Amino acid sequence: MSDHRIRKAIQKGWDTMSPMYQRDSVISTEDVHYGPLLPGERDLCLLGNVKDKRVLELASGAAQNSIALSKLGAKAVAIDVSPIQQEAARTHLEDEGITVDLVLNDAQKLCFTDNVFDLIVSSNGMEFIIDLESCLNECHRVLSTDGLFVMSTVHPLSAFAWNNELQALQIQDYFNPPVELWEDVQPYDGQYGLTLFRSISETFTTLVSVGFRVDKILELPAMPIHDMSPDDKKRIPYRGKDWEHRYVEMSKVPFNVIYVAIKES
Ligand SMILES: C[S@@+](CC[C@H](N)C(=O)[O-])C[C@H]1O[C@@H](n2cnc3c(N)ncnc32)[C@H](O)[C@@H]1O
């Protein structure tokens, strides 16, 4: 299978899924999120002061994180491959009167010159990148020296099915995690879109091999939604009914893994 067809299938898949994703996920534009039911930047404090920082958001979807960062004073650029996801971003930007540069761009080949960003963030995007090494090389190239790269992606364990009856995760083969094929979305040229689940060691090694120093890796449980008041729940920057139904599983098995990396001099 050719990379081009897979990329196109992923883009077309997101074009199709966008309205449902934006309807079913409640994603805040007031706080940076790191994945469903996780604490946001207000609680995790991974980014430092972003005022006047040049920020690139990769695989930005409807750009909620870029909007939240702009409200904190950052100058944000949001890239994505799906024009429909970017239309959703445009609607948010107009509604909120916020300026973020939206660029239709593949994260594997960035259309920016070297060293132009102080910070790169990405939430729930890397799992759709076929060539992780090219993408991380590009991130390293466009980031300035000492720049920060914070990415949250699916945890390798979230590839496996949760057995409700046993209240346990069923892991068939950790070393060969399944690739999730989007069989309920139309294929493109015979190719289904897909989600890739990478081991933490693979992602860590790739980050280091392109020149990043990895400072932190976070594996966090879902926030305790059932013990939270409605107001406190609203502090969770990424939620929604479908995610809340998966609370038990996500409180025992991490759904996301967050990497905090620095471009060293
Ligand atoms: C799960 S959504 C996440 C969007 C947003 N970061 C969020 O948290 O809501 C994944 C996004 O990755 C984008 N995407 C997939 N492959 C990409 C690529 N090669 N380059 C840039 N964006 C990509 C999709 O179009 C989609 O908008």
The ligand as an SDF file (V2000), in Angstrom:
LIG
                    3D

 27 29  0  0  0  0  0  0  0  0999 V2000
   -8.4020   13.4460   16.5350 C   0  0  0  0  0  0  0  0  0  0  0  0
   -8.2420   14.8650   15.4830 S   0  0  0  0  0  0  0  0  0  0  0  0
   -7.4680   15.9230   16.6410 C   0  0  0  0  0  0  0  0  0  0  0  0
   -7.7210   17.3460   16.3380 C   0  0  0  0  0  0  0  0  0  0  0  0
   -7.3350   18.2820   17.4840 C   0  0  0  0  0  0  0  0  0  0  0  0
   -5.9100   18.2440   17.7440 N   0  0  0  0  0  0  0  0  0  0  0  0
   -8.1320   17.8940   18.6950 C   0  0  0  0  0  0  0  0  0  0  0  0
   -7.5250   17.4750   19.6940 O   0  0  0  0  0  0  0  0  0  0  0  0
   -9.3570   17.9920   18.6430 O   0  0  0  0  0  0  0  0  0  0  0  0
   -6.8870   14.4210   14.4140 C   0  0  0  0  0  0  0  0  0  0  0  0
   -6.5380   15.4670   13.3730 C   0  0  0  0  0  0  0  0  0  0  0  0
   -5.3230   15.0930   12.7050 O   0  0  0  0  0  0  0  0  0  0  0  0
   -5.4040   15.5730   11.3760 C   0  0  0  0  0  0  0  0  0  0  0  0
   -4.3680   14.9110   10.5710 N   0  0  0  0  0  0  0  0  0  0  0  0
   -4.2930   13.6180   10.2130 C   0  0  0  0  0  0  0  0  0  0  0  0
   -3.1990   13.3840    9.4830 N   0  0  0  0  0  0  0  0  0  0  0  0
   -2.5240   14.5590    9.4040 C   0  0  0  0  0  0  0  0  0  0  0  0
   -1.3160   14.9640    8.7800 C   0  0  0  0  0  0  0  0  0  0  0  0
   -0.5420   14.1060    8.0960 N   0  0  0  0  0  0  0  0  0  0  0  0
   -0.9280   16.2550    8.8920 N   0  0  0  0  0  0  0  0  0  0  0  0
   -1.6950   17.1560    9.5700 C   0  0  0  0  0  0  0  0  0  0  0  0
   -2.8610   16.8300   10.1680 N   0  0  0  0  0  0  0  0  0  0  0  0
   -3.2680   15.5430   10.0960 C   0  0  0  0  0  0  0  0  0  0  0  0
   -6.8370   15.2160   10.9950 C   0  0  0  0  0  0  0  0  0  0  0  0
   -7.2730   15.8830    9.8440 O   0  0  0  0  0  0  0  0  0  0  0  0
   -7.5910   15.5900   12.2690 C   0  0  0  0  0  0  0  0  0  0  0  0
   -8.0660   16.9070   12.2220 O   0  0  0  0  0  0  0  0  0  0  0  0
  1  2  1  0
  2  3  1  0
  2 10  1  0
  3  4  1  0
  4  5  1  0
  5  6  1  0
  5  7  1  0
  7  8  2  0
  7  9  1  0
 10 11  1  0
 11 12  1  0
 11 26  1  0
 12 13  1  0
 13 14  1  0
 13 24  1  0
 14 15  1  0
 14 23  1  0
 15 16  2  0
 16 17  1  0
 17 18  1  0
 17 23  2  0
 18 19  1  0
 18 20  2  0
 20 21  1  0
 21 22  2  0
 22 23  1  0
 24 25  1  0
 24 26  1  0
 26 27  1  0
M  CHG  2   2   1   9  -1
M  END
$$$$
